[in-house]
Every structure is written in structure tokens, then in C-alpha cells.
Amino acid sequence: MHEIIGKITGFSHFLKHKIGREGMLISQISKAKFTKSLVVLVLMVTSMAGFAQLQTAVQVVTNTNNAAESSQRNIDRMSDQTEELLVQYRTVLSEIESLTVYNQQLEAVVNDQNSQIQSMNAQMTELESTNRAVVPMVIEMVDMLRKIVEADVPFRLDERINRVTQLENMLNASNVTTSEKYRKVTEAYQIELDYGRSVSTYQANIDGGVNVNFLQIGRTALLYQTLDEKKSGWYNTQTKRFEELPDRFNSSIKEGIRIAAKQAAPNLVGLPILFKTSGE
């Protein structure tokens, strides 16, 4: 704008200088018309300058709006990122809380396991001392059990001998604990004890390979009868041999076998019992 006004001023000085040199020409021009033309020229120049300023202002506003729109997009993007980070932050906080509770539970479990380990170590120390005292006793019990079976009335002899043999083999087994060995031995003693209070019947071979029905009455009597029920006998504890009985005992031994097999109701039967009187 200042540049345009400077040009107009210079043009005015040029005209004055020109008029001074050529006075004849300026006399024919009206001062009013010159002034009017000069004003129109100034207005045109001013309008052009205002339009340029307006165009510049519009461009500034447009640029400002574009910059504001870009800034708003950046703000929206940052807001979305902030919201996403906030969700992630809350998720992490929830996981941390869960892990804290889980770690506390694990810590309690570990402490309990450590207590159990210490208790087990103490028990193992005591167990080692107990083993040193129990093992010899168990070995002695098995030896004694074999002697009892071999000296006893020979009912179910194969079964009882096999049980003792299994116990003897178990004593040398490294995969069987001392407590299990003791349990097995006491169990075998309990079976032998129950034999003394039981009445049973079973089939087995007698001397000479004859198959017979045995009638076992505790440790009081061991009687037998052939399968055809024609011959009967008993085990004589004094002679340590099976001996044949008179035929009159056949019916009572037969009845006893039926009662032991639960094929007849319990009843009194007359059976031969060997006993020792004083002085004999």
C-alpha cells in the first residue's frame, strides 16, 4: 500500500514538473477534472490494496481453520490413545491384584509344605531309630511262625507254609518298608490265631495221595473222610500221624463236614477227641 501511494506521489511531481516546462498545455485542463481523476485513481489503487488485504485475511483464516482441524484430529487421536492406555492400565492393575492374591496363596502353600518337610524329616529320623529295633524283631517273628506251623496240627499245611515262605522272601525285599513287613507278619499271626477258633472243611490229599474231605475243628481235632464216605480217620497228635477210625464214626464225621460246609444247621455231633489224662 505504501509502495502504491509513493508511486502516485511521484507521478504527481512528474506532472507538475512537466507543466512547469510546458505551461501552454496545462492551461487547457481544468483543475477540477484533474483532481477528480486523481481521486478516482487513488480509490482504484485503494480498492486493489483492500482486496489484496481481504484475500490475505481469507487465506490466513483458511490456514488457521486447516491448522485447527489438523490439531483437532491430533487431539482426537491422542484422546483415543489415552483411552486405550487407560483400559490397558486398568487391566494391568487387575492382573497385578490377581497375581498378588495368587502369590500370597502360593506363599502359604510353600510355607505349609516346608513345615511338612521338616516334620517328615523329624519322623524319618525317628523311623530310622525304630527300624533298627523293629527289623530284628520281625525276623525273629517269622522264624518263630515257621516253627509254630511245622509243629502244629497239619491242617491247610501247604497254604500256611507258603505264607511263611512269602514272609521270609519279603524280609529281603528293598521295595517293602519296615512298617509293611511288620503289618504282613502280624497279619499272618492273626490268621494263625483265627484258625484256633474256626471250624472248616476242605479237600486235600492224605498220605499215599488219597483225596479226602478234611474237617478241622480249631486246633483240637483234624479229621478226614474219603470222598465215598466209607472210611474216616484223624490226625493223632501224639504219634504225629493220620490214623483210621472205626466205621461207627463215619456218620458223625459226615455230619460235621456238612455243618462246616454250611450244608446243615449247627448241631451236636460225637467226634473222637484225643486228650491226655494225668499219669498217662
C-alpha positions in Angstrom: 0.0 0.0 0.0 2.7 2.5 0.9 4.5 1.5 -2.3 1.5 2.4 -4.4 1.0 5.7 -2.7 4.6 6.5 -3.3 4.2 5.8 -7.0 1.2 8.1 -7.2 3.1 10.9 -5.4 6.0 10.5 -7.8 3.6 10.7 -10.7 2.1 13.9 -9.4 5.5 15.5 -9.1 6.3 14.5 -12.6 3.1 16.2 -13.9 4.0 19.4 -12.0 7.4 19.4 -13.5 6.0 18.7 -16.9 3.5 21.6 -16.5 6.3 23.9 -15.4 8.1 23.2 -18.6 5.1 23.2 -20.8 2.8 25.8 -19.4 0.9 26.1 -22.6 -0.6 22.6 -22.3 -1.8 22.8 -18.6 -3.9 25.9 -19.3 -6.5 23.9 -21.2 -7.1 21.3 -18.5 -9.5 22.0 -15.7 -8.1 21.7 -12.2 -11.4 20.1 -11.1 -11.2 17.3 -13.7 -7.5 16.7 -12.8 -8.4 16.4 -9.1 -11.4 14.1 -9.9 -9.2 11.8 -12.0 -6.6 11.8 -9.3 -9.2 10.8 -6.7 -10.6 8.0 -8.9 -7.1 6.8 -9.4 -6.4 6.8 -5.7 -9.7 5.0 -5.0 -8.9 2.3 -7.5 -5.5 1.9 -6.1 -7.0 1.7 -2.6 -9.6 -0.8 -3.7 -7.0 -3.0 -5.1 -5.0 -2.8 -1.9 -8.1 -3.6 0.2 -8.9 -6.6 -2.0 -5.3 -7.8 -1.6 -5.6 -7.4 2.2 -9.0 -9.2 2.2 -7.6 -12.1 0.2 -4.7 -12.3 2.5 -7.0 -12.3 5.5 -9.1 -15.1 4.0 -6.1 -17.1 3.3 -4.9 -16.6 6.9 -8.4 -17.7 8.2 -8.3 -20.7 5.9 -4.9 -21.7 7.0 -6.0 -21.2 10.6 -9.0 -23.4 10.1 -6.9 -26.1 8.5 -4.4 -26.0 11.3 -7.3 -26.1 13.8 -8.8 -29.1 12.0 -5.4 -30.9 12.0 -4.9 -30.1 15.7 -8.4 -31.4 16.5 -7.6 -34.7 14.6 -4.4 -34.9 16.6 -6.3 -34.3 19.8 -8.9 -36.9 18.9 -6.2 -39.4 18.1 -4.4 -38.7 21.3 -7.7 -39.0 23.2 -8.3 -42.4 21.7 -4.7 -43.5 22.5 -5.2 -42.2 26.1 -8.4 -44.1 26.5 -6.8 -47.3 25.2 -3.8 -46.8 27.5 -6.2 -46.2 30.4 -8.0 -49.5 29.6 -4.7 -51.3 29.4 -3.6 -49.7 32.7 -6.8 -50.9 34.5 -6.3 -54.4 33.0 -2.7 -54.5 34.3 -3.9 -53.3 37.7 -6.5 -56.1 37.8 -3.9 -58.7 36.8 -1.4 -57.3 39.4 -4.1 -57.7 42.1 -4.9 -61.2 41.0 -1.2 -62.2 40.9 -0.8 -60.7 44.4 -3.6 -62.8 45.8 -2.2 -65.9 43.9 1.3 -65.3 45.2 0.0 -64.9 48.7 -1.8 -68.3 48.4 1.4 -69.9 46.9 3.4 -68.5 49.7 1.0 -70.1 52.3 1.2 -73.4 50.4 5.0 -73.3 50.3 5.2 -72.5 54.0 2.9 -75.4 54.8 5.0 -77.7 52.6 8.1 -76.6 54.3 6.5 -77.4 57.7 5.5 -80.8 56.4 9.0 -81.4 55.1 10.5 -80.6 58.4 8.0 -82.8 60.2 8.7 -85.7 57.8 12.5 -85.2 58.3 12.0 -85.5 62.0 9.7 -88.5 61.6 12.3 -90.2 59.3 15.0 -89.7 61.9 12.7 -91.3 64.5 11.8 -94.0 62.0 15.4 -94.9 61.4 15.8 -95.5 65.1 12.6 -97.5 65.2 13.7 -99.6 62.2 16.9 -100.6 63.9 14.8 -102.0 66.8 11.8 -103.4 64.7 13.7 -105.3 61.9 15.3 -107.9 64.2 12.0 -108.4 66.0 10.2 -109.0 62.6 12.9 -111.5 61.5 12.5 -113.4 64.8 8.7 -113.4 64.5 8.9 -115.0 61.0 11.3 -117.7 62.3 9.0 -118.4 65.2 6.0 -118.6 62.9 7.6 -121.3 60.7 8.4 -123.4 63.8 4.8 -123.0 65.0 3.3 -124.1 61.7 5.7 -127.1 61.4 4.9 -128.2 65.0 1.2 -127.6 64.8 -1.7 -129.8 63.6 -1.1 -130.1 59.8 -4.3 -128.6 58.6 -4.1 -126.5 55.4 -0.3 -127.2 55.7 0.7 -126.2 52.1 -1.2 -122.8 52.4 0.4 -122.0 55.7 3.9 -123.0 54.7 3.6 -120.9 51.5 2.5 -117.9 53.6 5.6 -118.2 55.8 7.9 -118.6 52.8 6.5 -115.4 51.3 7.2 -113.6 54.5 10.8 -114.8 54.5 11.2 -113.6 50.9 9.7 -110.3 51.8 12.3 -109.7 54.6 15.0 -109.2 52.0 12.9 -107.0 49.6 14.2 -103.5 49.4 11.0 -102.1 48.0 8.9 -103.1 51.1 9.0 -100.7 54.0 9.6 -101.9 57.6 6.1 -100.9 58.6 4.7 -103.0 55.7 6.8 -106.0 56.7 5.6 -105.7 60.3 2.0 -105.4 59.1 2.3 -108.6 57.0 3.8 -110.6 59.8 1.2 -109.5 62.4 -1.5 -110.3 59.8 -0.1 -113.9 59.4 -0.1 -114.3 63.2 -3.7 -113.1 63.3 -4.7 -115.7 60.7 -3.0 -118.5 62.7 -4.8 -117.2 65.8 -8.1 -117.3 64.0 -7.5 -121.0 63.0 -7.8 -121.9 66.7 -11.3 -120.6 66.8 -12.6 -121.8 63.5 -14.4 -124.9 62.1 -13.8 -125.5 58.4 -13.7 -128.2 55.8 -11.6 -128.5 52.7 -10.3 -131.2 50.2 -6.7 -132.2 50.1 -4.5 -135.3 49.7 -3.7 -137.5 52.6 -0.7 -139.8 52.9 -0.5 -142.0 49.8 -2.1 -139.4 47.6 -5.8 -140.2 48.5 -8.1 -137.2 48.1 -10.3 -136.8 51.2 -12.5 -134.2 52.9 -10.9 -132.7 55.9 -12.8 -131.5 59.0 -10.7 -129.0 61.0 -12.0 -128.1 64.5 -9.7 -125.4 65.7 -6.5 -127.0 66.9 -8.5 -129.6 68.8 -9.1 -132.1 66.1 -8.3 -132.8 62.4 -10.4 -135.5 60.9 -10.9 -136.7 57.4 -13.3 -138.9 55.4 -12.9 -140.4 51.9 -15.0 -139.0 49.2 -17.1 -142.2 49.0 -17.7 -141.7 52.8 -16.7 -145.2 53.6 -13.6 -144.5 55.5 -12.8 -141.9 58.2 -9.7 -141.1 60.2 -7.9 -138.4 62.3 -4.6 -136.9 63.0 -3.0 -138.3 66.1 -1.0 -135.5 67.8 0.9 -138.0 69.9 2.1 -140.2 67.0 2.2 -137.3 64.5 0.4 -139.5 62.0 -3.0 -139.9 60.4 -4.8 -142.9 61.7 -8.0 -144.6 60.5 -11.1 -144.6 62.8 -13.7 -147.3 63.3 -16.7 -147.2 61.0 -19.0 -146.0 63.8 -17.6 -142.5 63.4 -18.4 -142.2 59.7 -21.9 -140.7 60.2 -20.8 -138.2 62.8 -17.8 -137.1 60.8 -20.0 -136.8 57.7 -22.5 -134.6 59.7 -19.6 -132.5 61.0 -18.3 -131.9 57.4 -21.8 -130.8 56.3 -22.2 -128.4 59.2 -18.7 -126.9 58.5 -19.7 -126.5 54.8 -22.9 -124.8 55.9 -24.9 -127.5 54.3 -26.6 -128.4 57.6 -27.7 -126.5 60.7 -25.3 -126.4 63.6 -25.8 -129.4 65.9 -24.0 -131.5 68.4 -22.1 -134.4 67.0 -20.0 -137.0 68.6 -16.4 -136.8 67.4 -13.3 -138.6 68.6 -11.0 -136.2 70.6 -7.6 -137.2 71.7 -6.7 -135.9 75.1 -4.1 -136.8 77.7 -5.0 -137.7 81.3 -2.7 -137.2 84.2 -0.5 -140.1 84.9 -0.5 -141.3 81.2 
